[in-house]
Amino acid sequence: MRIHHLNCISSCPLGGRLMDGRSAGVLTRGRLCCHCMAIETAGGLVLVDTGFGLRDVADPQGRLSGFFLALLSPDFREEMTALRQVQRLGFRAADVRHIVLTHLDFDHAGGLDDFPAARVHMLQQERDHAQQQHTWLDRQRFRPQQWGTRGNWLVYPSAVGEPWFGFDCVRQLEGLPPEILLVPLPGHTHGHAGVAIARDGRWLLQAGDAYFWHQEMDLEHPHCTPGLRIYQTLMEKDRKQRLGNQERLRELKRRHGGQVELMCSHDPLEFEHVAGRPMGMPQPALHARA
């Protein structure tokens, strides 16, 4: 399988360097990525998360909450949407057969409507809690305006398969190759999951929002930028689970770092390391496919 790393629209949060660790100051806005993946499989293209979509770019006030628009000020560039970057790879929207979601937050699920033929895979608990819209913050983060393809959703209980490096996992996602798994990592949301992909004898774990900053996975002195630490606390659904899963991920790295590569959704340094390009640059264009 070939994996393409896509930044599907950066967020530019208040706090600058306090958020991203590298902006010039704290009075500017920072820049965080939205790390999605396009995976070429024998059965078609698979996306891991979608970031913001074309409709978010065209009508952010109608699709997204004023609270998060003010806080994060996303850099709405059409060429950075998953659809436009997939097209730069030579694919069409219809070539995306499956989307695997870490969770339903607005900055991960905004591009679902751009792929109306795709089947969308997630944990059942994520769908159920997102649809309930219990709290004010739930109504800001989970946006039914982005769910025009909910008839394509496939949901799974949290543990249906042999454990993966000691983690519960969901194997045999319908229509997907066995090399792609859902790994429950609740805490940020109730049904949050990582997505594990086997390739060339090793595993890549896209841990979504289980952590936000690469140094949270430091084995000796884990820490996070102050702004992202506050943001994670604001967004967490279960603090004990969130912090417990971060510790489990560090233990995974300690024991199996040679077999598993970790990455999260919003760290610009992690993205640029694996993508090999600045996060503000879209996927380089490839020749159109037959």
Secondary structure as UniProt FT lines:
FT   STRAND          2..7
FT   TURN            15..16
FT   HELIX           17..20
FT   STRAND          35..41
FT   TURN            42..43
FT   STRAND          44..48
FT   HELIX           54..58
FT   HELIX           60..63
FT   HELIX           66..72
FT   HELIX           78..80
FT   HELIX           82..88
FT   TURN            89..90
FT   HELIX           93..95
FT   STRAND          96..100
FT   HELIX           106..109
FT   TURN            110..111
FT   HELIX           112..114
FT   TURN            116..117
FT   STRAND          119..123
FT   HELIX           124..132
FT   HELIX           136..141
FT   HELIX           144..146
FT   TURN            148..149
FT   HELIX           150..152
FT   STRAND          153..156
FT   TURN            165..166
FT   TURN            174..175
FT   TURN            178..179
FT   STRAND          180..184
FT   TURN            186..187
FT   TURN            190..191
FT   STRAND          193..199
FT   TURN            200..201
FT   STRAND          202..206
FT   TURN            208..209
FT   HELIX           214..217
FT   HELIX           226..235
FT   HELIX           239..256
FT   TURN            257..259
FT   STRAND          260..263
FT   HELIX           268..275
FT   TURN            279..280
//
